[in-house]
């Protein structure tokens, strides 16, 4: 059994299972789908991760038609082992409930040291940030009306999480006065 894939490795591998791509195209898709909101992939790490996946035998360079201009870009696609590893890791990621460690919980656990007016102001700032993120995600969804169903599911999940936090914030703000 291969070592577990990191979320960043699984994200890249999944994009390559969709279709072979070069690093710059991977970055474009990651940006368009808002993937940096839920996984840690910077542009500079894409080639590093591709090399790791290649060294593990999960991706390989594939022949790709050139544009005829400039230097040809390396296009990567999954190997059969990469497809299998991607499917197994994706299934596990969907099925397993894993702990998350949001800093807001640490702040709430320590709220007795926050003066009440500052706590109310901090909660109001968080509520404004959540509302702004909801609006940003809704705009991203509207800008991609033909996104694949699974990509829409990621947006829907993120929106549901944020909307749940928005409801919790409103109730908690009311509760503490």
N, C-alpha and C positions, 0 to 999 in steps of 0.2 A: 504494500500500500504506500503510495507516495506521501511525502510530508504534506501537511495541511497547507492550503493556499491562503495567503493573506487576503484581506478584502481588496486591496489594490491589485494584487495579482489576479484574483478571480474576476475583477471588473475588466481588466485588459483582456484576459483570456476569453471572457464572454463576448466582448466586442469583436474579437478575432474569429470566434465561432460563428457570429452573425455573417461575417465575410472578411476575407483577408484585407489588411489595411497597413499603411505605413504610419510611422510615429506621428507625423503632423496631422494626418486624418484622425487618428485616435484622439488627439488633443481637441480637434474640432468637435467630435461627437461628444466627448466628455463635457465640453463647455456647453454645447447646445442642449444637452439633456440635464444640465444642472447637477452632474454627478459629483462635483467637488463639494457639494453640500453634505454628502453622506459617505464619502470615501476620501482618503488622503492621497491624491495623485496630483502632483505638480507637473508642469510641462517637462521640467528637467529630470523627473524621475521616470518618465515613460520609457526612454531608451534603456535605462538601467534595469527596469522591470522586464522589458522585452529580452534583454540579455540573460537575466535570471531564468525566465521561462524557457528560453532556447537551451540554456545549459542543462536544464532539467528534462529536456526532450519533449516539452509540452507545446512548443511552437517551432516553426522552421521558416526560413525564407522561401517564398514561392515566386514563381515566374509571374510577372505582371506586365501588361502592355505599357510601354513607355510613351511619354507624351512627345518624345522627339526633341524636347528642349531641355537643356541643362543636364545635370547629373541625375542619373536614375536613383530613385529612393528605394530603400530596402522595404519590401512588402513582406509582412509576416502572416502566416496562417496557422491554424492549429494542426497538430499531428493527431493521429487516432488516439494516442495516449492523452493528449491535451483535451480532446473532446470528452473523453471518459472522465478525466479529472475534473473538468469544468462541470459536467453534469452532476457528479457526485458532490462536489463542493457547493454547487448552487442548491441542490436538494437539501443538504445539511443546513445551509444558511437559512432556508425558508422554514425548515422543520424545528430547529433548535431555538429555544428561548434562552438567550444569553443576557447576563447582566450588562447594564449600561451604567456609566458613571457620570451623569450630568452634574456639572459644577453648581447648578442652581440648588440641588439637594444639599450640598455642603453649606451653601449660604443659608438655606432655610434651617438647617440643623443648628446653625450658629446665630440665628436671628435675635436671640435675647440680648446680644451685645450691640445691636443696631438700634439707635434711637428711633422711636416710632415714626416720626416725620420723615426720616431718611429711608426707613423701610418702605413706607408708602410711596415715596418718590422713586425708589429703586423698582418697586413692582410696577409703577406707572411707566417707567422707561422700558421695562421688559415687555409690558403689554403693547406699547407702541412698536417695539422691535418685532414682536410676533405679528402684529397687524401688517407691518411693512413687508415681512417675509411672506405672509399669505398673499398679499397683493402681487409681489414679485413672482411667486410660483404660479398664480393664476394667469399672469401675463405670459409666462413661459409656456404654459399649457395652450393658451390661445394662439401663440405664435407657431405652434406645431400641431396643426389640426390633423395631420396625417401620420403622426408618430405611431409606432407599433404599439399594440395593446399592452405589452409588457412594460414599455417605457411610460405609458400613461399610468400604469399601475404604480410605478415608483412615485410619480407626481401625486397620485391620489392618496397613497399611503402617507407621504410627507404632509400633504394638506390636512389629512385627518388627524395626524399627530399634533400639528400646529393649532388646528381648530379646537381640539380637546384641551390643549394648554390654554388657549384663549378663554375657554369657558371656565377652566379651573382658576385662572388668574382673576377673572371678574368675580367669581364667587368668593375667593380668598380676600380680595380687596374689600369686598362688602363686609365680610366676616370680621376683619380687623378694624373696620371703620375708617 
